[in-house]
Amino acid sequence: VYTGKKYLFFKNYKIAIKPSFISVRTGAKDVEFSLNGTQIAKSDSKNFSKQLGPFIPGKYKLNANYKNSFQALNESRDIDFINSNEDNVNVEVFTDLSYVNINSDYENAEIFLNNKDTGIKAKDATNFGPLSSNSVIYGVASVNGQKLRSSDYAVKPGDNYAKLDFTQSENNMAMDQYKMRNLIYWYTYYFTEAVNSGDFEIIENYLYPGSSLYNEQKSYVATTYEKGIKEDIKSFNVTSYNISDDNKSGTITTSEV
């Protein structure tokens, strides 16, 4: 830029650098923007836009980071003001995020996002997010001492509602209950048969060998038979049960007459 003469005879020039700007936009609140590792802005709304700068010509890396207690999101852009004729670069990040209202038949179900417990219950999961596309949500509910897991829900762009479906888990639980009731019923039935006949082998396969219960029942069958006592089932009902997550152990409570 010509700025006049110096010492009357020499032309005087100054170098003018045209400033550059970065315009950012995001669909999430609390997104932190950093340029070459230095934070320069933070979004304060879900529809945030701001022009950042001015910057001298150069090459920059713009990072956008979002983090809450159960997820972390990151996007980055390489910006080159040296080899570009543009003095303003538009950058959009996290624009396809969703906020969903979660509905569940079990309002105390714990919400999991991408296999991580969020610590949020279904009844409190309104405007839940932000969630990137293909994020997976499911719920875990405790019912009668057993944990039920809903089917997975994959988040799609624009989603604002998600229903947790526990149908498959409920069907599995009903089948488990049926199997357990049959197991305990037949154990009780054959136990009376063993007592009435004095034959412990009738009930032996239902008991863990060498356990305290095994030894107690073996003694009971023999003693009761010797006393001439007869037993019969008048009524039977499973009142509660609690099974471990791996289905290898648990407690079943019954009401018997």
C-alpha positions as CSV (number, residue, x, y, z in Angstrom):
1,V,0.0,0.0,0.0
2,Y,1.5,3.4,-1.1
3,T,1.7,5.8,1.9
4,G,3.4,8.8,0.4
5,K,7.1,9.8,-0.1
6,K,10.0,9.4,2.2
7,Y,12.7,12.1,2.2
8,L,10.8,13.8,-0.6
9,F,12.2,11.5,-3.3
10,F,11.6,7.9,-2.2
11,K,8.1,6.3,-2.3
12,N,7.0,4.8,1.0
13,Y,5.0,1.5,1.1
14,K,3.5,-0.6,3.9
15,I,2.5,-4.2,3.7
16,A,-1.2,-4.6,4.4
17,I,-2.4,-8.1,5.5
18,K,-6.0,-8.9,4.8
19,P,-7.6,-10.4,7.9
20,S,-9.3,-13.8,7.7
21,F,-12.2,-15.1,9.7
22,I,-13.8,-18.4,10.7
23,S,-17.6,-18.6,11.0
24,V,-18.7,-21.6,13.1
25,R,-22.1,-23.1,13.6
26,T,-23.2,-26.0,15.8
27,G,-26.4,-27.8,16.9
28,A,-25.3,-28.4,20.5
29,K,-24.7,-26.3,23.6
30,D,-21.4,-26.4,25.5
31,V,-19.3,-27.2,22.4
32,E,-15.7,-26.0,22.9
33,F,-13.9,-24.6,19.9
34,S,-10.1,-24.5,19.9
35,L,-7.7,-23.3,17.2
36,N,-4.2,-25.0,17.2
37,G,-4.9,-26.2,20.7
38,T,-6.1,-22.9,22.2
39,Q,-9.8,-22.5,23.1
40,I,-11.3,-19.6,21.4
41,A,-15.1,-20.0,21.8
42,K,-17.8,-22.1,23.5
43,S,-21.4,-22.5,22.3
44,D,-24.1,-21.2,24.6
45,S,-27.1,-22.6,22.8
46,K,-28.3,-25.5,20.6
47,N,-28.3,-23.3,17.6
48,F,-25.0,-21.4,18.0
49,S,-23.2,-19.4,15.3
50,K,-20.3,-16.9,15.6
51,Q,-17.7,-15.3,13.5
52,L,-14.2,-15.9,15.0
53,G,-11.1,-13.8,14.1
54,P,-9.5,-11.9,12.7
55,F,-6.6,-14.2,11.9
56,I,-3.4,-13.7,9.9
57,P,-3.0,-15.9,6.8
58,G,-1.8,-19.3,7.8
59,K,-2.7,-22.9,8.3
60,Y,-4.9,-23.8,11.3
61,K,-6.6,-26.8,12.9
62,L,-10.0,-26.1,14.3
63,N,-11.3,-28.6,16.9
64,A,-14.8,-28.9,18.2
65,N,-15.3,-30.9,21.4
66,Y,-18.4,-31.8,23.4
67,K,-18.3,-33.9,26.6
68,N,-20.8,-34.8,29.3
69,S,-20.9,-37.5,31.9
70,F,-21.6,-40.4,29.5
71,Q,-20.2,-39.5,26.1
72,A,-17.6,-37.4,24.3
73,L,-17.8,-36.1,20.7
74,N,-15.1,-34.5,18.5
75,E,-14.8,-33.0,15.1
76,S,-11.9,-31.3,13.5
77,R,-11.2,-29.2,10.4
78,D,-8.0,-28.2,8.6
79,I,-8.1,-24.5,7.5
80,D,-5.7,-23.0,5.0
81,F,-5.8,-19.3,4.5
82,I,-2.5,-19.2,2.6
83,N,-3.7,-21.2,-0.5
84,S,-7.2,-19.9,-0.4
85,N,-8.8,-16.9,-2.0
86,E,-11.5,-16.9,0.7
87,D,-11.1,-14.6,3.7
88,N,-14.0,-16.3,5.6
89,V,-14.4,-20.0,6.1
90,N,-17.7,-21.5,7.2
91,V,-17.5,-24.5,9.5
92,E,-20.5,-26.5,10.7
93,V,-20.1,-29.2,13.4
94,F,-22.5,-31.5,15.2
95,T,-25.4,-30.3,13.1
96,D,-27.0,-33.8,12.8
97,L,-27.4,-34.3,16.6
98,S,-30.7,-35.3,18.1
99,Y,-32.4,-34.8,21.4
100,V,-35.0,-37.5,22.2
101,N,-37.8,-38.0,24.7
102,I,-37.5,-41.6,25.9
103,N,-40.6,-43.6,26.7
104,S,-40.6,-46.9,28.6
105,D,-43.1,-49.2,30.2
106,Y,-40.7,-49.3,33.1
107,E,-40.1,-45.7,34.3
108,N,-37.2,-46.7,36.5
109,A,-35.3,-48.4,33.8
110,E,-31.7,-47.3,33.6
111,I,-30.7,-45.7,30.2
112,F,-27.6,-47.0,28.5
113,L,-25.9,-45.2,25.6
114,N,-23.5,-47.1,23.4
115,N,-23.2,-49.7,26.2
116,K,-22.4,-47.2,28.9
117,D,-24.7,-46.5,31.9
118,T,-25.8,-42.9,31.8
119,G,-27.1,-42.9,35.3
120,I,-30.4,-41.5,34.0
121,K,-33.8,-43.2,34.5
122,A,-36.4,-43.5,31.7
123,K,-38.8,-41.2,33.6
124,D,-36.1,-38.5,33.6
125,A,-34.9,-38.9,30.1
126,T,-36.7,-36.0,28.4
127,N,-34.8,-34.0,25.8
128,F,-32.1,-36.6,26.2
129,G,-28.9,-35.8,24.3
130,P,-27.2,-34.6,22.2
131,L,-27.0,-37.9,20.3
132,S,-25.1,-38.5,17.1
133,S,-26.5,-40.6,14.4
134,N,-26.2,-44.4,14.9
135,S,-25.9,-44.0,18.7
136,V,-27.5,-46.9,20.4
137,I,-29.9,-46.6,23.3
138,Y,-31.3,-49.4,25.4
139,G,-32.8,-49.7,28.9
140,V,-32.3,-52.1,31.8
141,A,-35.2,-52.6,34.3
142,S,-35.3,-54.7,37.5
143,V,-38.4,-56.8,37.6
144,N,-39.1,-59.4,40.3
145,G,-35.4,-59.6,41.1
146,Q,-34.5,-60.2,37.4
147,K,-32.9,-57.7,35.0
148,L,-34.7,-57.1,31.7
149,R,-33.0,-55.4,28.8
150,S,-34.9,-53.7,26.1
151,S,-34.1,-54.1,22.4
152,D,-31.6,-51.6,21.0
153,Y,-32.8,-48.3,19.5
154,A,-30.5,-46.8,16.9
155,V,-30.8,-43.0,16.7
156,K,-31.5,-41.6,13.3
157,P,-31.1,-37.9,12.2
158,G,-34.0,-35.9,13.2
159,D,-35.3,-38.3,15.9
160,N,-37.0,-36.7,18.8
161,Y,-38.7,-39.8,20.3
162,A,-37.6,-43.2,21.3
163,K,-39.6,-46.1,22.7
164,L,-37.8,-48.8,24.7
165,D,-39.3,-52.2,23.8
166,F,-39.0,-54.9,26.5
167,T,-41.2,-57.5,24.7
168,Q,-38.5,-60.0,24.0
169,S,-37.0,-59.8,27.5
170,E,-40.5,-60.1,29.0
171,N,-41.2,-63.2,26.9
172,N,-37.8,-64.7,28.0
173,M,-38.6,-63.9,31.6
174,A,-42.0,-65.6,31.3
175,M,-40.4,-68.7,29.9
176,D,-37.8,-68.7,32.7
177,Q,-40.6,-68.4,35.3
178,Y,-42.4,-71.4,33.6
179,K,-39.2,-73.5,33.7
180,M,-38.4,-72.6,37.3
181,R,-41.9,-73.3,38.5
182,N,-41.9,-76.7,36.8
183,L,-38.5,-77.4,38.3
184,I,-39.5,-76.6,41.8
185,Y,-42.9,-78.2,41.5
186,W,-41.5,-81.5,40.3
187,Y,-38.8,-81.3,43.0
188,T,-41.5,-80.9,45.6
189,Y,-43.6,-83.7,44.1
190,Y,-40.8,-86.2,43.9
191,F,-39.7,-85.2,47.4
192,T,-43.0,-86.4,48.8
193,E,-42.7,-89.6,46.7
194,A,-39.2,-90.2,48.2
195,V,-40.6,-89.7,51.8
196,N,-43.5,-91.9,51.2
197,S,-41.4,-94.7,49.7
198,G,-38.3,-94.2,51.7
199,D,-36.3,-94.1,48.5
200,F,-33.9,-91.1,48.5
201,E,-32.8,-91.8,44.9
202,I,-36.1,-90.5,43.6
203,I,-35.1,-86.9,44.7
204,E,-31.3,-87.3,44.6
205,N,-30.8,-85.9,41.0
206,Y,-32.5,-82.6,42.1
207,L,-29.8,-81.9,44.8
208,Y,-26.2,-80.8,44.5
209,P,-24.1,-83.8,45.7
210,G,-22.4,-83.3,49.0
211,S,-24.2,-80.0,49.8
212,S,-25.7,-79.4,53.2
213,L,-29.2,-79.6,51.7
214,Y,-28.3,-82.9,50.1
215,N,-27.3,-84.4,53.4
216,E,-30.3,-82.9,55.3
217,Q,-32.8,-84.2,52.8
218,K,-31.2,-87.7,52.7
219,S,-31.5,-87.9,56.5
220,Y,-35.0,-86.4,56.5
221,V,-36.3,-89.0,54.0
222,A,-35.0,-91.9,55.9
223,T,-36.1,-90.6,59.3
224,T,-39.6,-89.6,58.2
225,Y,-40.2,-92.9,56.4
226,E,-39.1,-94.8,59.5
227,K,-41.7,-92.9,61.6
228,G,-44.4,-93.9,59.1
229,I,-45.2,-90.3,58.2
230,K,-46.8,-89.7,54.8
231,E,-46.7,-86.4,52.9
232,D,-48.9,-85.0,50.1
233,I,-49.0,-81.7,48.2
234,K,-52.1,-79.6,48.9
235,S,-51.0,-76.4,47.2
236,F,-47.8,-74.9,45.7
237,N,-46.8,-71.5,44.4
238,V,-43.6,-69.6,43.5
239,T,-43.8,-66.3,45.3
240,S,-40.5,-64.7,44.2
241,Y,-37.2,-65.4,42.7
242,N,-33.8,-63.7,42.1
243,I,-31.5,-65.0,39.4
244,S,-27.9,-63.8,38.7
245,D,-27.1,-62.1,35.5
246,D,-25.4,-65.2,34.1
247,N,-28.4,-67.4,35.1
248,K,-26.1,-69.8,37.0
249,S,-27.3,-69.1,40.5
250,G,-30.2,-67.5,42.4
251,T,-32.9,-67.8,45.1
252,I,-36.4,-69.0,44.7
253,T,-39.1,-68.6,47.4
254,T,-42.2,-70.8,47.3
255,S,-45.3,-71.1,49.4
256,E,-46.2,-74.8,50.0
257,V,-48.8,-76.7,52.0
